[in-house]
């Protein structure tokens, strides 16, 4: 974030991509974002949407980490959650105002990885994606969803679709 402005969207993307790939369980997050629809996809479709979801997530983080104004990340606790662990954090801005972000950590194979992010401690990023994805899937099918994800990636990459 400290070099966010000078790096630009593509520089932030390149810098954050390895961290997202290492820290997030993208296949699990993609499957959970699809919910029951996932089982009806062919392996090729699953791979296609997983790749699109991965790129979208990296672009979203590159979009969000565009600058630094003294924010601090504070880990405030952890608690077990259905075999996983919730890591409780706050991002405190330069005015001292906190934003709660909790990370659900899962360990399927290898190291612990993020499998969901909860804004204000309760709003699941995956539940939001599932709602958005299912709406597109009903209207346009899996190919339409892949196109929509790739369109969002393109807009974020050009700095057109600013995400709050």
N, C-alpha and C positions, 0 to 999 in steps of 0.2 A: 504494500500500500504506500510505503514511503516514496517509492519511485513510480507510482501509478500513472500520474499525468505524463511524465516524460516517456514512459514505456509505451503508452497508448494501448488500445484494445489488443492488438496482435502481440505486443511485447508482454502484456500481463497474461495473455492466454498461454504463451510459450513458457512463461515462468511458473504459472499455476498448474498447467496440465500434468506434470509428473506428480505433484502433491495430491491432486484430485485422484489420479489413477492409483496411487499408493494408499491413500487414506479412505477412499470410498469403495464400497462393494457394489460396483456398477451393475453387474449381472443380477444380484439380488434386488437392488433398488428398482431396476427396470421391471423385473418380474412382479414385484409388489405394486408398482405403479399401474400395472395392467390388471391386477386382480385376477378374477376367474377367467377373463378373456385370454390370458397367457396360454393356457392349455390348448386352446383352439388354433394357435399359430403353428405354422410349420417351423422346423429348425432354422430354415433359411430366413423366414420372417423374423423369428426371435433374434437371430444374429443381426439382421438389418436394423431392427428397432433398438437393440442394445447399443449398437454403434452410434445411431442417431441420438439416443438419450445421453450417452457418454459425452459426445461432442457438445450437446446442448448444455449439459451441466457444467462443463469446463468454460463454455462461453458465458454462462450466467455468472459464475464466480469472477471471471475476468471483468465482466461488466460491473459487478458490485464493488470490487476492490480497486476503484479508480483513483482514490486519493487517500491521504492520511492527514488527519488534523488532531493528533494526540489521543486517538482511541486506545483503550486498553482491553485486552481479553483477560478475564478473570475466571479461573476454574473454581466453582463454589462448592462442588460436592459430586458424589456419585451414588447411585443406588441400583440394586439388581432389578431387572425387568424381564420376566418370562425367559430366563436363560441368557439374556443379554444384559447390558449395563447402560444406564442412562448417565451421561456425563453432563452435569449442570454447569453452565457458563453464563457470564454476562459480558457484553461488550459495553464499556462505559465510554461515552463520548467526552469531548473536551470540556463540556459544561457539567459533567458529573452525572448525566442522565443515562441510566442503564437500559439495555435491551437484553432480555433473557433469550438465550439460544441453548437448547438442550440437544445433545447428540446421542442417538441410540447407536450403541456400538455392538456389533455382532462378530462372532468368531466362528465362521464355517470351516475354513481351512486356513492355516497359517495365522498371521497376525490379526489383532482386532481391527475392524474397519467400521466406518460410519455406514449405517444402513437407513437412517432417517434423521432429519433435522426438524426440531420443533420450535417454531417462533413463539415467543411469549410463553414458552414451556408447554404449550398444548396444541398448537396448530401444526399438524404434520405436513411436511413438504410433500411426502408421497401421497397423502390423501388428496391434496390439492391437485397434484399431477393426475391421479387416478380419475378425479372428476373431470378434468380437462380432456384427458385421453379418451375416456369412455364416450364423451359427447362427440368427439371427432370420429371415433370408431363407428358409432351408430350411424352417422351421416355418410362417412366416406370410406370406411373400411381401413384395414391396416396399411394399405398403400397410401391412402390419404393422410393417415397419421404420420407416416414416415415423411411425406412431402411437407406436412405442417411443421414437424420438428426441424427438418432441414431448412425450411424458410425462416424459422425463428433463429436458428444458428446463423444464417446469412445476415439477417437484420442486426443481431447482436454484434456480429463481426464487423459490420459497417458502422456500428454505434447509432443505429437508427431506432432500435427497440430498447430504450432505457428501462431497466427493471429497477423497481424501488425495493 
